[in-house]
Amino acid sequence: MKKSLKKRMLLLVFGFVILLNILSIIMNYQNFVLTMEQANYSMASTVAETCSLIIDGDALEGYIKTGRRDNTYYVTWNKLIDYKMTNKDIVYLSVVWFDEEGGHYIFDTDLTESGAFLGDKIAFDFKQVVEKETLIQGKEHLFLTYANRMDLYRPVLSSYNIPMGYVIVGISTEEAAKEQVRYLMKLVLAVSVLTLVVTIFFVWTIDRSILRPINQLSVAVSSYANAEGNYREDSPLSHLSIHTGDEIENLFHSVRKMESDILDSSNNLAIAMWNSQHDSMTQLYNKRYLAECKKEYESLNAVGIVYFDVDNLKKMNDICGHEGGDDVIKKTADFVRKYQTKQGAGFRMGGDEFMLLLGNVTEQEMAERVKQMKADPQTKLTPPESKVQCRIAIGYAFQKGNIHLDSLITEADQNMYLDKQSHR
C-alpha cells in the first residue's frame, strides 16, 4: 500500500505544480499591468504639470468670458502643440472648463478637422457623466481610463486659487497593451517550458511504474477477440510478464487465472450463437434468424423477396443418393449468395427452399435482378447427361412502405410455384 500512496502523492504534487504555475502567470501578469499603468500615470502627470506652467490661469478667465484670442493665446497654444508633438504617446491634450451643459474648449492641440476651437462645446461622455459634479467644481485631480487611452485631469487655478478648468492629457495605451500581450506570451512560454519539463519527469515516472504495465495488460485482454468476434487459442497474456511488485502484478496474476475459463465460455457462446442463426450445410441464415430480424426489415422503405425451390431434389436423393442431393443444395446456396447485396441476406428456409431478402430496392431494380437470375445458366444445377435434371424455380414479390414480411414471403412463394409449374 505504501507504493500506491506514494503514487497518489506524486499525482497530487503534479497537480500542485500546474496550479502554482497558473497562479504565477496570473500574479506576474497583474503586477506587470499595474507597473505599466503606473508608468502611464506618471507620464500623464508630468505632461499635465508642465502644461500648467505654460498656461496663465488668470488669462483663461478672459478667454472664457469674451471668447477672444490675443497674441498670448496663440503663443500658449503653439507651445502646447509643440509639446504634444514631442511625445508620440500623447494622443489628447486640451484645456477645458465644465458646466452643466458639458465641456467648453479653451485650448485643443488636435489640428485635424475633428479638433476643437475656443468656445466649442462637447457633451459629457459615459465616463465624465459619473464625475460630472467634480468636473464642474474643477478642484480635484481625475484619472479616467478608456479602451485605448487614459486621461488625466489636472485643475488649472487662477492667481486667486479659483478653478478655471482642466488640463486634460490623454496617453495612448495601445503600445502598453501590445507590450502586455508580448510579456504574457513570454511568461506563458517560460512557465510552459517549466511545466513541460516537470510533466515529462512525472509522466516518465508514472508511465514506467503504473501506466505501461496497465496498458500492456489492457491490450492483452482486449485483443482476445479478432474482427469477426472469434477468440484466439493462443492467449496474449501467455506472452506477457509484469513484475511491478504491487497491486498491478497481483491483478495480472488474477486475470491470468481467469482467462482460461473466460476464453472457453466465450468461444462456446460464439459458436452456439453462430449455429443458432445459420444453416450448417449451406452457411446461409436460417428461419430463426429471420424471425429475429423481422422487425428490422419491416422498418425499411422497401423490401424485395426472391423465393427459390429446387426441382426434383427428392428424385435426386432417391436415384443418386444424399451426396448428389447435398451437392445440389450447396450449388443453390452459392447461387443465392451470388445475388446477395449489402442490404440483403440469403436464407435456407428448410429442405429445398431458399429465400433472398433485399432491402431498400426499387421495383424496377427488383424486376431486373430476377430477370437476370432466371437467365443465369446456373439455375440448371445438373449437367444435361445427368440421370436427374434439377433446376432452380424462382418467384419474387416487392412491397414499398407498410411492409408485412410474412405476406410478402407468401406472395413470393406462390409466384415461385407458378414458375415451377411453367417448366413441367
C-alpha positions, 0 to 999 in steps of 0.5 A, a space after each residue: 500500500 505504501 507504493 500506491 500512496 506514494 503514487 497518489 502523492 506524486 499525482 497530487 504534487 503534479 497537480 500542485 505544480 500546474 496550479 502554482 504555475 497558473 497562479 504565477 502567470 496570473 500574479 506576474 501578469 497583474 503586477 506587470 499591468 499595474 507597473 505599466 499603468 503606473 508608468 502611464 500615470 506618471 507620464 500623464 502627470 508630468 505632461 499635465 504639470 508642465 502644461 500648467 506652467 505654460 498656461 496663465 490661469 488668470 488669462 483663461 478667465 478672459 478667454 472664457 468670458 469674451 471668447 477672444 484670442 490675443 497674441 498670448 493665446 496663440 503663443 500658449 497654444 503653439 507651445 502646447 502643440 509643440 509639446 504634444 508633438 514631442 511625445 508620440 504617446 500623447 494622443 489628447 491634450 486640451 484645456 477645458 472648463 465644465 458646466 452643466 451643459 458639458 465641456 467648453 474648449 479653451 485650448 485643443 492641440 488636435 489640428 485635424 478637422 475633428 479638433 476643437 476651437 475656443 468656445 466649442 462645446 462637447 457633451 459629457 461622455 459615459 465616463 465624465 457623466 459619473 464625475 460630472 459634479 467634480 468636473 464642474 467644481 474643477 478642484 480635484 485631480 481625475 484619472 479616467 481610463 478608456 479602451 485605448 487611452 487614459 486621461 488625466 485631469 489636472 485643475 488649472 487655478 487662477 492667481 486667486 486659487 479659483 478653478 478655471 478648468 482642466 488640463 486634460 492629457 490623454 496617453 495612448 495605451 495601445 503600445 502598453 497593451 501590445 507590450 502586455 500581450 508580448 510579456 504574457 506570451 513570454 511568461 506563458 512560454 517560460 512557465 510552459 517550458 517549466 511545466 513541460 519539463 516537470 510533466 515529462 519527469 512525472 509522466 516518465 515516472 508514472 508511465 514506467 511504474 503504473 501506466 505501461 504495465 496497465 496498458 500492456 495488460 489492457 491490450 492483452 485482454 482486449 485483443 482476445 477477440 479478432 474482427 469477426 468476434 472469434 477468440 484466439 487459442 493462443 492467449 496474449 497474456 501467455 506472452 506477457 510478464 509484469 513484475 511491478 511488485 504491487 497491486 498491478 502484478 497481483 491483478 495480472 496474476 488474477 486475470 491470468 487465472 481467469 482467462 482460461 475459463 473466460 476464453 472457453 465460455 466465450 468461444 462456446 457462446 460464439 459458436 452456439 450463437 453462430 449455429 443458432 442463426 445459420 444453416 450448417 450445410 449451406 452457411 446461409 441464415 436460417 428461419 430463426 434468424 429471420 424471425 429475429 430480424 423481422 422487425 428490422 426489415 419491416 422498418 425499411 422503405 422497401 423490401 424485395 423477396 426472391 423465393 427459390 425451390 429446387 426441382 426434383 431434389 427428392 428424385 435426386 436423393 432417391 436415384 443418386 443418393 444424399 451426396 448428389 442431393 447435398 451437392 445440389 443444395 450447396 450449388 443453390 446456396 452459392 447461387 443465392 449468395 451470388 445475388 446477395 447485396 449489402 442490404 440483403 441476406 440469403 436464407 435456407 428456409 428448410 429442405 429445398 427452399 431458399 429465400 433472398 431478402 433485399 432491402 431498400 430496392 426499387 421495383 424496377 431494380 427488383 424486376 431486373 435482378 430476377 430477370 437476370 437470375 432466371 437467365 443465369 445458366 446456373 439455375 440448371 444445377 445438373 449437367 444435361 447427361 445427368 440421370 436427374 435434371 434439377 433446376 432452380 424455380 424462382 418467384 419474387 414479390 416487392 412491397 414499398 412502405 407498410 411492409 408485412 414480411 410474412 405476406 410478402 414471403 407468401 406472395 413470393 412463394 406462390 409466384 415461385 410455384 407458378 414458375 415451377 409449374 411453367 417448366 413441367 
